[in-house]
Amino acid sequence: MNAWSSLGRSVARHPVLAFMLISLGIGFVTAAIPRIANSEIPPFDQPLQGIVGGSLGAGLAAFLVTAALSGRAGVADLGRRSVRWRVPVRWYLIALFSVPVAATLISLAIYGPRALAVPSVGWPRALAAVAAYFLIQLVLFQLAEEIGFTGFLQHHWQDRYSPMKLTLYVALLWALWHMPDHFAEEGWGLEQFISAPVVFAMEFVALFFARALFVWFYNRTGFSVLLVAIFHASFDASVSKLSFDVVPASNTVRFLIFSGVILLFGAATIIATRGQLGRPTAAPSISQEGDREHMPDAAEGREDPRQSDPPDA
């Protein structure tokens, strides 16, 4: 019992370190087990390692560390933010359609009518496949991932750093968390280890602009992890499925067009908000969360229990 209490106190003293050790540990272990790393789940051949590493590595780690840090009240607060759905409809529209619509318009400007040529299976079936892929991504990947990196890590640092520093620090750890995927897909040879720093740098640049959008989205939706996960899943479904229907070019061009939308949107959001990314004056306290529902787009001055958290790296 004393050992568990001591472990809990250590986690509470260094919650970010504990979160990364748990999530990265699970990610690398699952990437190193061939039967997991090489397995895929139908109907869209989703990587089993990504599901196990994401759900357990990020989602479970977030709840475990939160329990050690803030107890039942903290776990309940994280749970509420993870499924917060009562936000204005416009945010659902932005989350679902901004990336696919913008990327399709860019492709239309480049390729003309060819961008909207009817797919071989027809538009109804093609769009149904995109919708199914989106739902699978949301349930099996993005919600757990964003519970970890938005609901826990970003929220934990919300008032400790300026929005741009917050974006930078979360993006760095988020890029690091993706590294097991590199080894699961490419193997564990010397070439893969040499290329890992380059992969990390490329991941970081892309994820920095994505995280800037997520910080803005999280702030403007009243701290809804669910809406951030929907936005994330919409991008993944768009680049993995829709891009084949609306970009008549190579996989590299498809990826660049859809990723370019994220970079443009992220840069525009940083400039338009002058780096504040929709930050409210303060985050809501756990006790206030229980008394009344936090209203999106109407952030008032509130105290936050994280101000009493012990400092950690």
Stockholm file with secondary structure:
# STOCKHOLM 1.0

chainA/1-313         MNAWSSLGRSVARHPVLAFMLISLGIGFVTAAIPRIANSEIPPFDQPLQGIVGGSLGAGLAAFLVTAALSGRAGVADLGRRSVRWRVPVRWYLIALFSVPVAATLISLAIYGPRALAVPSVGWPRALAAVAAYFLIQLVLFQLAEEIGFTGFLQHHWQDRYSPMKLTLYVALLWALWHMPDHFAEEGWGLEQFISAPVVFAMEFVALFFARALFVWFYNRTGFSVLLVAIFHASFDASVSKLSFDVVPASNTVRFLIFSGVILLFGAATIIATRGQLGRPTAAPSISQEGDREHMPDAAEGREDPRQSDPPDA
#=GR chainA/1-313 SS CHHHHHHHHHHHHSHHHHHHHHHHHHHHHHHHCHHHHTCEETTTTEEHHHHHHHIIIIIIHHHHHHHHHHHHHHHHHHHHHHTCCCSCHHHHHHHHHHHHHHHHHHHHHHHGGGGGCCCTTCHHHHHHHHHHHHHHHIIIIIHHHHIIIIIIIIHHTTTTSCHHHHHHHHHHHHHHHTHHHHHHHHCSSHHHHHHHHHHHHHHHHHHHHHHHHHHHHHHHTTSCHHHHHHHHHHHHHIIIIIHHHHCCSCHHHHHHHHHHHHHHHHHHHHHHTTTCTTCCSSCCCHHHHHHSCCCTTCCCCCCCGGGGSCCCC
#=GC SS_cons         CHHHHHHHHHHHHSHHHHHHHHHHHHHHHHHHCHHHHTCEETTTTEEHHHHHHHIIIIIIHHHHHHHHHHHHHHHHHHHHHHTCCCSCHHHHHHHHHHHHHHHHHHHHHHHGGGGGCCCTTCHHHHHHHHHHHHHHHIIIIIHHHHIIIIIIIIHHTTTTSCHHHHHHHHHHHHHHHTHHHHHHHHCSSHHHHHHHHHHHHHHHHHHHHHHHHHHHHHHHTTSCHHHHHHHHHHHHHIIIIIHHHHCCSCHHHHHHHHHHHHHHHHHHHHHHTTTCTTCCSSCCCHHHHHHSCCCTTCCCCCCCGGGGSCCCC
//
